[in-house]
Amino acid sequence: MTKSVVNNIKSIAVVFAAAMLFSCTNDVKEVRDFLADKNLPIGEAYEINHKHTDSGHVDIKMIAPVMFDFSNRENHPYNEFPKGIKITSIEKNGDSVTVEGDYAKSYKKTEVSEIKGNVVVVNYAQKNKLVTEQIYWDQKTHYFFTEKKFTFYTPTDTIYGTGFESTEDLKTWWVKNQSGVINIKE
């Protein structure tokens, strides 16, 4: 072959390679829309051990085996914890409250989380403990509520019922349909 034919073949190969490279680009919005259409997360995290600090003081610890990030949802972005979650909030005086369950979904816009499956909430200072199958946690108002059956333990009482509301530290609480022996101070 002559030298000019070889150069032409090399030039054609370079043009095709460059065209292939530039034709494979996607913008971020296209990728996010594709993942949302396929109901796929845009991010995954494993063996999470997150600590939040305020003024050098650890005030929240979160442990979860898996987290899926669905923040690509336009109307209701959320994070999903399909293998459970454990969150501990620690007050400056050392009091702590732990929330854990087998599954959780946390919505970013509303700041409401649903935790379900063997849900346990414990206030260690007050010695109060809530056990239920599902709870909603409004993080803006610092409030728990459920319409499911529950068992609530205090230092003096064990209360059973359906429907429970509480501040997130379990210090102030309301029960709807309860049973059990409740001691009342006069």
C-alpha positions in Angstrom: 0.0 0.0 0.0 1.1 3.5 -0.6 1.9 5.9 2.2 -1.2 8.1 1.5 -3.6 5.2 1.7 -2.2 4.1 5.1 -2.5 7.7 6.4 -6.1 7.9 5.2 -7.0 4.7 7.0 -5.4 5.9 10.2 -7.2 9.2 9.9 -10.6 7.5 9.4 -9.9 5.3 12.4 -9.1 8.3 14.6 -12.3 10.1 13.4 -14.4 7.0 14.2 -12.8 6.6 17.7 -13.3 10.3 18.5 -16.9 10.1 17.4 -17.5 7.0 19.5 -16.1 8.7 22.6 -18.1 11.9 22.2 -21.3 10.1 21.4 -21.2 8.2 24.8 -21.6 11.3 26.9 -24.8 11.8 29.0 -25.6 14.8 31.1 -26.4 14.4 34.8 -30.1 15.1 34.4 -30.5 12.3 31.7 -28.8 9.8 34.0 -30.9 10.8 37.1 -34.1 10.6 35.0 -33.1 7.2 33.7 -32.4 5.9 37.2 -35.7 7.3 38.5 -37.7 5.8 35.6 -36.1 2.4 36.4 -36.8 2.9 40.1 -33.0 2.7 40.8 -31.1 4.6 43.5 -28.6 7.2 42.5 -26.3 6.1 45.3 -25.7 3.2 47.7 -23.8 3.2 51.0 -22.8 0.1 53.0 -21.8 -0.3 56.7 -22.7 3.3 57.6 -21.4 4.6 60.9 -22.3 8.3 60.9 -21.7 10.7 63.7 -23.0 14.3 63.8 -21.3 16.9 66.0 -22.5 20.2 67.2 -19.8 22.5 68.8 -17.4 19.5 69.2 -20.1 17.4 70.9 -21.4 14.2 69.3 -25.2 14.7 69.3 -26.4 12.0 66.9 -25.0 8.5 65.9 -26.5 6.5 63.1 -25.6 2.9 62.2 -27.1 1.1 59.2 -25.9 -1.8 57.1 -27.2 -0.4 53.8 -28.6 2.9 52.6 -30.1 3.6 49.1 -30.3 7.3 48.0 -33.4 8.1 46.0 -32.9 11.8 46.0 -33.5 11.8 42.3 -37.2 11.6 42.8 -38.7 15.0 41.9 -41.8 14.9 44.1 -40.7 12.8 47.1 -37.0 12.3 47.4 -36.0 9.9 50.1 -33.3 7.6 51.6 -34.1 3.9 52.2 -32.6 1.7 54.8 -33.8 -1.8 53.8 -31.7 -3.8 56.4 -32.5 -1.6 59.4 -31.2 1.4 61.2 -30.2 2.5 64.7 -30.1 6.2 65.6 -28.9 7.5 69.0 -29.4 11.1 70.0 -27.2 12.3 72.8 -28.1 15.4 74.9 -25.3 17.6 76.3 -26.2 16.4 79.8 -25.5 12.8 78.7 -29.1 11.7 78.3 -29.7 9.6 75.2 -32.6 8.2 73.2 -32.2 5.3 70.8 -34.5 4.5 67.9 -34.1 1.3 65.9 -36.0 -0.9 63.5 -35.7 -3.4 60.7 -36.5 -1.0 57.9 -36.7 2.8 57.5 -37.5 5.3 54.8 -36.7 9.0 55.4 -38.4 11.6 53.2 -36.2 14.7 52.6 -38.8 17.3 51.8 -41.2 16.6 54.7 -38.5 15.4 57.1 -40.8 12.5 58.2 -39.3 9.0 58.6 -41.2 5.7 58.6 -39.5 3.0 60.7 -41.0 -0.4 60.8 -40.3 -4.0 61.9 -39.4 -4.6 65.5 -39.3 -0.9 66.3 -37.8 0.0 69.8 -37.5 3.5 71.2 -35.7 3.9 74.5 -35.1 6.9 76.7 -32.4 5.7 79.0 -32.6 8.6 81.5 -36.4 8.4 81.9 -36.3 4.6 81.7 -39.1 4.7 79.2 -39.3 2.2 76.3 -41.7 1.9 73.4 -42.1 -1.3 71.3 -44.2 -1.4 68.2 -44.2 -2.6 64.6 -44.3 0.8 62.9 -43.7 4.4 63.9 -43.5 7.7 62.1 -41.0 10.3 63.2 -41.5 13.9 62.4 -38.0 15.4 62.7 -39.2 19.0 62.3 -41.5 18.9 65.3 -39.5 16.2 67.2 -42.6 13.9 67.4 -43.4 10.2 67.2 -46.7 8.7 66.3 -48.2 5.3 65.4 -51.6 3.8 64.8 -50.3 0.3 65.3 -50.3 -1.8 68.5 -47.7 -0.9 71.0 -46.2 -1.7 74.4 -44.9 1.2 76.5 -42.8 0.5 79.5 -42.2 3.1 82.3 -40.4 2.5 85.6 -43.8 1.8 87.2 -46.2 0.7 84.4 -46.6 -1.5 81.3 -49.1 0.0 79.0 -50.6 -1.9 76.0 -52.7 -0.3 73.3 -53.3 0.8 69.7 -52.3 4.4 68.8 -49.5 6.2 70.5 -48.0 9.8 70.2 -45.0 11.2 72.0 -42.3 13.7 72.0 -39.1 12.2 70.5 -37.6 11.9 74.0 -40.6 9.9 75.3 -41.0 12.4 78.2 -44.5 13.5 77.1 -46.8 10.9 75.6 -50.4 10.2 74.8 -52.1 6.8 74.3 -55.3 6.2 72.4 -56.8 2.8 73.1 -54.9 1.5 76.1 -55.0 -1.4 78.5 -53.0 -2.4 81.5 -52.5 -1.2 85.0 -51.5 2.5 85.2 -50.4 4.1 88.5 -51.7 7.6 88.8 -50.3 10.1 91.3 -52.9 12.2 93.1 
